[in-house]
Amino acid sequence: MFAQFFGSYLLNEGIVTAPQLAKALEDKKNTKTRLGVLAINAGYMTAGQVEFIHQVQSTVDKRIGDIAVEMGFITSEQVDELLSKQPQDYLILGQTLVNNNVLTNAQFEKALNDYKSFNALSESDMSGDKTDKLEKIIADFYKINGHEDAGEYVTYLTLLFKNLIRFVGDDFTPMTASIIDGANYENMVRQKVNSETVDSCTAVCCDTDVYIKFAERFSEEKLDTADDFVNATVGEFLNLHNGLFIVNQSNEFGKEMTLEPQEFVYSTEVKYDKAAVDVPVAYSFGTVHFILSNV
């Protein structure tokens, strides 16, 4: 999940454009991470050293790793270590941006180091989906640390992004959230979550073409029309996610929660008595909005 928030950082800092990032997220499934990017991430080599080796490689028939060892930039043990690791998704995204000539190795190195420094992350922190680190990034990104229900919001969103990756696809970028008092989308699926302390309303909202594509991704079937099956499919994603959330809340915190049946709203303004949070997620096929509110 670090790839998605690293991508959002690149976009918000103006390092890449939205079309460049969207293309990289689409292309990265066919990208193989090269030794140079792995070495830069691990701090074994600088971008300048990697660029120099690439120049040398164009004149000799040798692998980059062998050249780097011969020049004393890196040891053979470090090469073996890097090549034996499963490359992390954020590195694959970075490699894709380099391959697409959006970033140079030096620009990637600076952006990655700045991102790690900004979020107080080490390379080992970003290895895998470490929930505590992800929750901190999400809390900082959405600026909800001071909210009275901050812990529950962060837990909900962390699980949401994991479920999007698992069930819909990882080619998305989290966008800046906003506080709203109403919403009006062509399609909205909402579900109430009841608890002992406070009841919440959750919703998935988007325009029809995005709605169909979201359902198509989740169902893994070709869909053309926003019919009852599409409604049921998007509703099932929300129900699945909310179900996993309340199970986690019960297991981790002993909170008892229940779900009400989903409701479907079409092209009608929905007003919220209490401020709601609109969390947009930009996929390659369009933007999906997730709305959270207390009732």
C-alpha positions as CSV (number, residue, x, y, z in Angstrom):
1,M,0.0,0.0,0.0
2,F,3.0,2.3,0.3
3,A,3.0,2.6,-3.5
4,Q,-0.4,4.3,-3.5
5,F,0.6,6.9,-0.9
6,F,4.0,7.4,-2.4
7,G,2.2,8.1,-5.7
8,S,-0.1,10.5,-4.0
9,Y,2.9,12.3,-2.5
10,L,4.6,12.6,-6.0
11,L,1.3,14.0,-7.3
12,N,0.7,16.5,-4.5
13,E,4.3,17.7,-4.7
14,G,4.0,18.4,-8.4
15,I,6.7,15.8,-9.2
16,V,4.4,13.9,-11.6
17,T,1.2,14.8,-13.3
18,A,-2.1,12.9,-12.8
19,P,-1.9,11.3,-16.3
20,Q,1.8,10.3,-15.8
21,L,0.9,8.7,-12.5
22,A,-2.2,6.9,-13.9
23,K,-0.1,5.5,-16.7
24,A,2.6,4.3,-14.4
25,L,0.1,2.6,-12.1
26,E,-1.3,0.8,-15.2
27,D,2.2,0.0,-16.6
28,K,3.8,-1.2,-13.4
29,K,2.2,-4.6,-13.6
30,N,4.6,-5.3,-16.5
31,T,7.6,-3.7,-14.8
32,K,10.6,-5.5,-13.4
33,T,12.6,-3.6,-10.8
34,R,16.2,-3.2,-11.8
35,L,19.2,-3.5,-9.5
36,G,19.9,0.3,-9.6
37,V,16.6,1.2,-8.1
38,L,16.9,-1.5,-5.5
39,A,20.4,-0.2,-4.6
40,I,19.3,3.4,-4.4
41,N,16.4,2.4,-2.1
42,A,18.7,0.4,0.2
43,G,21.2,3.2,0.3
44,Y,24.0,1.0,-1.2
45,M,24.5,3.3,-4.2
46,T,23.7,6.8,-5.2
47,A,21.7,7.8,-8.3
48,G,24.9,9.2,-9.8
49,Q,26.7,5.9,-9.4
50,V,23.8,4.1,-11.0
51,E,23.7,6.5,-14.0
52,F,27.4,6.1,-14.4
53,I,27.2,2.3,-14.4
54,H,24.4,2.5,-17.0
55,Q,26.7,4.5,-19.2
56,V,29.5,1.9,-18.8
57,Q,27.2,-0.9,-19.5
58,S,26.4,0.5,-22.9
59,T,30.1,-0.1,-23.8
60,V,30.7,-3.5,-22.3
61,D,28.8,-6.8,-22.3
62,K,28.4,-7.1,-18.5
63,R,25.6,-7.1,-16.0
64,I,25.1,-4.0,-14.0
65,G,25.7,-5.9,-10.7
66,D,29.1,-7.1,-12.0
67,I,30.1,-3.7,-13.1
68,A,29.1,-2.1,-9.8
69,V,31.1,-4.7,-7.8
70,E,34.2,-4.2,-10.0
71,M,34.0,-0.5,-9.4
72,G,33.7,-0.9,-5.7
73,F,30.3,0.7,-5.5
74,I,28.7,-2.3,-4.0
75,T,29.7,-5.8,-2.7
76,S,28.7,-9.1,-4.3
77,E,26.9,-10.0,-1.1
78,Q,24.8,-6.8,-1.3
79,V,24.0,-7.6,-4.9
80,D,22.8,-11.1,-3.9
81,E,20.8,-9.7,-1.0
82,L,19.0,-7.2,-3.3
83,L,18.2,-9.7,-6.0
84,S,16.9,-12.2,-3.5
85,K,14.3,-9.9,-2.1
86,Q,10.8,-9.6,-3.5
87,P,10.7,-6.0,-4.8
88,Q,8.2,-3.7,-2.9
89,D,5.4,-2.2,-4.9
90,Y,6.5,1.4,-4.3
91,L,9.9,0.5,-5.9
92,I,8.1,-1.0,-8.9
93,L,6.1,2.3,-9.3
94,G,9.4,4.2,-9.1
95,Q,11.0,2.0,-11.7
96,T,8.0,2.4,-14.0
97,L,8.3,6.2,-13.7
98,V,12.0,6.0,-14.6
99,N,11.3,3.6,-17.5
100,N,8.6,6.0,-18.8
101,N,11.1,8.9,-18.7
102,V,9.0,10.7,-16.2
103,L,11.7,10.7,-13.5
104,T,15.5,10.3,-13.7
105,N,17.2,8.0,-11.1
106,A,18.4,11.1,-9.3
107,Q,14.9,12.6,-9.2
108,F,13.5,9.2,-7.9
109,E,16.2,9.0,-5.3
110,K,15.4,12.5,-4.0
111,A,11.7,12.0,-4.0
112,L,11.9,8.7,-2.2
113,N,14.3,10.0,0.4
114,D,12.1,13.1,1.0
115,Y,9.0,10.9,1.3
116,K,10.7,8.6,3.8
117,S,12.0,11.6,5.8
118,F,8.6,13.3,5.8
119,N,6.9,10.2,7.2
120,A,9.8,9.1,9.4
121,L,10.1,5.8,7.5
122,S,13.0,3.5,7.2
123,E,13.5,1.1,4.3
124,S,12.5,-1.8,6.6
125,D,9.3,0.1,7.6
126,M,8.2,0.0,4.0
127,S,8.8,-3.7,3.6
128,G,5.4,-5.2,3.4
129,D,2.1,-3.8,4.8
130,K,3.1,-2.8,8.4
131,T,-0.2,-1.8,9.8
132,D,1.2,0.6,12.5
133,K,3.2,2.5,9.8
134,L,0.3,2.5,7.4
135,E,-2.1,3.8,10.1
136,K,0.3,6.7,10.9
137,I,0.6,7.6,7.2
138,I,-3.2,7.5,6.8
139,A,-3.8,9.6,9.9
140,D,-1.2,12.2,8.8
141,F,-2.4,12.2,5.2
142,Y,-6.1,12.8,6.1
143,K,-5.3,15.0,9.1
144,I,-7.7,13.2,11.4
145,N,-5.4,12.8,14.4
146,G,-7.5,15.3,16.5
147,H,-10.9,13.8,15.6
148,E,-12.7,12.2,18.5
149,D,-13.2,9.0,16.5
150,A,-9.7,9.2,14.9
151,G,-8.7,5.7,15.8
152,E,-11.8,4.1,14.4
153,Y,-11.6,6.3,11.2
154,V,-7.9,5.3,10.6
155,T,-8.6,1.6,11.2
156,Y,-11.6,1.8,8.8
157,L,-9.5,3.5,6.1
158,T,-6.5,1.2,6.5
159,L,-8.7,-1.8,6.0
160,L,-10.5,-0.1,3.1
161,F,-7.3,0.4,1.1
162,K,-6.2,-3.2,1.8
163,N,-9.5,-4.5,0.6
164,L,-9.4,-2.3,-2.5
165,I,-6.0,-3.8,-3.4
166,R,-7.3,-7.3,-2.7
167,F,-10.6,-7.2,-4.4
168,V,-10.6,-4.3,-7.0
169,G,-7.0,-3.5,-7.9
170,D,-4.0,-1.6,-6.8
171,D,-3.9,1.0,-9.6
172,F,-5.3,3.8,-7.5
173,T,-4.2,7.0,-5.9
174,P,-5.7,8.3,-2.6
175,M,-6.8,11.9,-3.0
176,T,-7.2,14.6,-0.4
177,A,-10.4,14.2,1.7
178,S,-13.0,16.9,2.3
179,I,-15.6,17.6,5.0
180,I,-19.1,17.7,3.4
181,D,-22.6,18.3,4.6
182,G,-24.2,16.7,1.6
183,A,-23.5,14.5,-1.5
184,N,-25.1,14.1,-4.9
185,Y,-23.8,11.4,-7.1
186,E,-25.4,9.4,-10.0
187,N,-25.0,6.3,-7.9
188,M,-24.7,5.8,-4.1
189,V,-24.7,2.6,-2.1
190,R,-24.9,3.3,1.6
191,Q,-24.9,1.1,4.7
192,K,-25.5,2.0,8.4
193,V,-23.1,0.5,11.0
194,N,-24.6,0.4,14.5
195,S,-22.6,0.3,17.7
196,E,-23.0,0.7,21.4
197,T,-21.6,4.2,21.4
198,V,-22.2,5.8,18.0
199,D,-23.9,4.8,14.8
200,S,-22.2,5.5,11.4
201,C,-23.2,5.7,7.8
202,T,-20.8,4.5,5.1
203,A,-21.2,4.9,1.4
204,V,-19.7,4.2,-2.0
205,C,-20.5,6.9,-4.6
206,C,-19.5,7.5,-8.2
207,D,-20.8,8.4,-11.6
208,T,-22.4,5.6,-13.7
209,D,-19.4,4.7,-15.9
210,V,-17.1,4.4,-12.9
211,Y,-19.8,2.5,-11.0
212,I,-20.0,-0.1,-13.7
213,K,-16.2,-0.5,-13.9
214,F,-15.9,-0.8,-10.1
215,A,-18.5,-3.6,-10.2
216,E,-16.7,-5.2,-13.1
217,R,-13.4,-5.2,-11.3
218,F,-15.0,-6.7,-8.1
219,S,-17.1,-9.3,-9.8
220,E,-14.4,-10.2,-12.4
221,E,-17.2,-10.2,-15.1
222,K,-17.7,-8.0,-18.2
223,L,-20.5,-5.5,-17.4
224,D,-22.1,-2.9,-19.6
225,T,-25.2,-1.5,-17.8
226,A,-25.9,-0.2,-14.4
227,D,-28.5,-2.8,-13.6
228,D,-29.5,-4.7,-10.4
229,F,-26.5,-7.0,-10.7
230,V,-24.2,-4.0,-10.7
231,N,-26.0,-2.5,-7.7
232,A,-25.7,-5.8,-5.9
233,T,-22.0,-6.1,-6.7
234,V,-21.1,-2.7,-5.4
235,G,-23.3,-3.3,-2.4
236,E,-21.6,-6.6,-1.7
237,F,-18.2,-4.9,-1.7
238,L,-19.4,-2.4,0.9
239,N,-21.0,-5.1,2.9
240,L,-17.9,-7.3,2.7
241,H,-15.6,-4.5,3.8
242,N,-17.9,-3.4,6.6
243,G,-18.3,-7.0,7.8
244,L,-14.5,-7.4,8.0
245,F,-14.3,-4.1,9.8
246,I,-16.8,-5.0,12.6
247,V,-15.2,-8.4,13.0
248,N,-11.9,-6.7,13.5
249,Q,-13.4,-4.2,16.0
250,S,-14.9,-7.1,18.0
251,N,-11.7,-9.1,18.0
252,E,-9.3,-6.3,18.7
253,F,-11.4,-4.0,20.9
254,G,-14.4,-5.9,22.1
255,K,-16.7,-3.5,20.3
256,E,-20.1,-5.0,19.3
257,M,-21.4,-3.7,16.0
258,T,-24.1,-4.7,13.5
259,L,-24.9,-3.8,9.9
260,E,-28.1,-2.7,8.4
261,P,-29.1,-3.7,4.8
262,Q,-27.6,-1.5,2.0
263,E,-29.6,1.3,0.5
264,F,-29.3,2.6,-3.1
265,V,-29.7,6.2,-4.0
266,Y,-29.6,7.6,-7.5
267,S,-28.9,11.3,-8.6
268,T,-30.5,12.6,-5.4
269,E,-28.8,14.9,-2.9
270,V,-28.2,13.3,0.5
271,K,-27.9,15.7,3.4
272,Y,-25.9,14.9,6.6
273,D,-26.9,16.2,10.0
274,K,-23.3,15.9,11.1
275,A,-20.2,16.7,9.1
276,A,-19.2,13.8,6.8
277,V,-15.8,12.9,5.4
278,D,-15.6,12.3,1.6
279,V,-12.5,10.2,0.8
280,P,-11.9,10.2,-3.0
281,V,-9.9,7.3,-4.6
282,A,-8.7,7.9,-8.1
283,Y,-8.5,4.7,-10.2
284,S,-7.4,4.4,-13.7
285,F,-11.0,4.1,-14.8
286,G,-12.3,7.1,-12.7
287,T,-12.8,8.4,-9.1
288,V,-14.7,6.5,-6.5
289,H,-15.8,8.4,-3.4
290,F,-16.1,6.8,0.1
291,I,-18.2,8.7,2.6
292,L,-18.1,8.3,6.3
293,S,-20.4,10.0,8.8
294,N,-21.8,9.7,12.3
295,V,-25.6,9.7,12.6
